[in-house]
Amino acid sequence: MSLLQWAVAGAAGYAIWRVAQKNREEQAPAAFAQGEESGGNFAKVRSAGTEGMRSDPKRWDKVDQASDESFPASDPPATY
Protein backbone atom coordinates (compact mmCIF):
# COMPACT_ATOMS: atom_id res chain seq x y z
CA MET A 1 0.00 0.00 0.00
CA SER A 2 1.16 3.48 -0.74
CA LEU A 3 1.39 6.18 1.88
CA LEU A 4 -1.68 7.93 0.46
CA GLN A 5 -3.78 4.76 0.80
CA TRP A 6 -2.67 4.37 4.42
CA ALA A 7 -3.62 8.00 5.11
CA VAL A 8 -7.07 7.55 3.58
CA ALA A 9 -7.64 4.31 5.50
CA GLY A 10 -6.55 5.98 8.76
CA ALA A 11 -8.80 8.99 8.19
CA ALA A 12 -11.79 6.73 7.44
CA GLY A 13 -11.12 4.69 10.57
CA TYR A 14 -10.88 7.82 12.69
CA ALA A 15 -14.14 9.19 11.25
CA ILE A 16 -15.96 5.94 12.03
CA TRP A 17 -14.55 5.93 15.56
CA ARG A 18 -15.71 9.53 16.16
CA VAL A 19 -19.25 8.75 14.99
CA ALA A 20 -19.36 5.69 17.24
CA GLN A 21 -18.19 7.74 20.25
CA LYS A 22 -20.79 10.44 19.60
CA ASN A 23 -23.60 7.86 19.38
CA ARG A 24 -22.41 6.26 22.61
CA GLU A 25 -22.49 9.60 24.44
CA GLU A 26 -26.02 10.35 23.24
CA GLN A 27 -27.37 7.09 24.68
CA ALA A 28 -27.43 8.23 28.29
CA PRO A 29 -30.07 6.57 30.48
CA ALA A 30 -33.44 8.26 30.00
CA ALA A 31 -34.26 8.53 33.71
CA PHE A 32 -31.18 10.59 34.60
CA ALA A 33 -31.19 14.38 34.75
CA GLN A 34 -28.94 16.37 32.45
CA GLY A 35 -25.39 16.20 33.78
CA GLU A 36 -26.12 13.32 36.16
CA GLU A 37 -24.17 10.19 35.32
CA SER A 38 -25.11 6.62 36.04
CA GLY A 39 -21.65 5.91 37.42
CA GLY A 40 -20.01 2.55 37.58
CA ASN A 41 -22.58 0.82 39.74
CA PHE A 42 -24.35 -2.26 38.43
CA ALA A 43 -27.91 -1.16 39.16
CA LYS A 44 -27.65 2.27 37.48
CA VAL A 45 -29.96 3.91 40.03
CA ARG A 46 -30.49 7.67 39.76
CA SER A 47 -30.78 10.11 42.65
CA ALA A 48 -34.19 10.21 44.32
CA GLY A 49 -36.56 13.12 43.81
CA THR A 50 -37.43 15.44 40.98
CA GLU A 51 -33.88 16.85 40.87
CA GLY A 52 -32.60 13.55 39.51
CA MET A 53 -35.23 13.26 36.79
CA ARG A 54 -34.76 14.33 33.19
CA SER A 55 -38.35 15.66 32.96
CA ASP A 56 -40.36 17.21 35.77
CA PRO A 57 -43.59 15.42 36.72
CA LYS A 58 -46.80 17.43 36.67
CA ARG A 59 -47.74 16.22 40.16
CA TRP A 60 -45.37 15.17 42.93
CA ASP A 61 -46.34 14.70 46.57
CA LYS A 62 -44.69 13.24 49.66
CA VAL A 63 -45.94 9.71 48.87
CA ASP A 64 -44.31 9.92 45.43
CA GLN A 65 -41.11 11.16 47.07
CA ALA A 66 -41.10 8.33 49.63
CA SER A 67 -41.75 5.75 46.94
CA ASP A 68 -38.97 7.16 44.78
CA GLU A 69 -36.53 7.15 47.69
CA SER A 70 -37.24 3.48 48.45
CA PHE A 71 -37.04 2.33 44.82
CA PRO A 72 -34.48 -0.49 44.93
CA ALA A 73 -36.07 -1.91 48.09
CA SER A 74 -38.78 -4.51 47.81
CA ASP A 75 -40.91 -3.08 50.62
CA PRO A 76 -43.20 -0.08 50.09
CA PRO A 77 -42.54 3.07 52.11
CA ALA A 78 -44.26 3.39 55.49
CA THR A 79 -45.95 6.71 54.64
CA TYR A 80 -49.08 5.21 53.03
N, C-alpha and C positions, 0 to 999 in steps of 0.2 A: 504494500500500500504506500502511496505517496504521502507526503506530509500534509498536503491539502485534504486528502481523503480522511486522514486521522483527525484533522481539525474539524471537519464537517461532522464526523461521527461523534466527536467529543462535545461539540455544540448541541447536537441533537439530543444526546444523552443528558446534558445539563438542563436543557429545556424541558424534557420529560420529567426529570427529577423535581424541578421547580413547580411544575403543574401538580405533581403528586403531593408535594409538601403543602401547597396552597389548599388543595382539596381536603387534606387531613386536618388542617387548622380550622376549616369551616365546619367540620363535623363535631362540634362541641356538643355535649349532652344538652338536650332541650330544656331540662328542668333547671339548669344552673343560670344564675344571673350573669349579666355581662361583666366580664373581668374575674368571675369566680371560677376557679379550676376544680376539676374533680380530684386532683391529687393522685397519689399512687396507691390509695387504698383499693381493696378488692370490691367493696360494695358500691363505691361511687355515690355516696350519700351526700346531698347538698346541705347547706346550713338551714336550720329551721326558721320559719317565719317568712313574711312577704319580702324581706330584704334579700333572701337567697333565691327568689323566683325570677325567672326571665320576664314574665308578664304578671301584672298586678291583678288579683282577683277582684271581682265587683263587690263581693261581700266577704268579710273575714271577721269572725268573732273569737271569743276566748276558747270555745270548744274546738274550733278549727285550729287554733294555735296549739292547744294541748295535743290534739291528734297529730299534728305535723311534727311536734317535738318528740313524740313517742314512736315515730314511724318504724324504725327497724325492729322494735319490740313486738311481740306477739299479743301482748295484753293491751286492751284499750285504756285510755287515760281515765283517771278516777274523777274527772270533773263532769261526768254526765249526770 
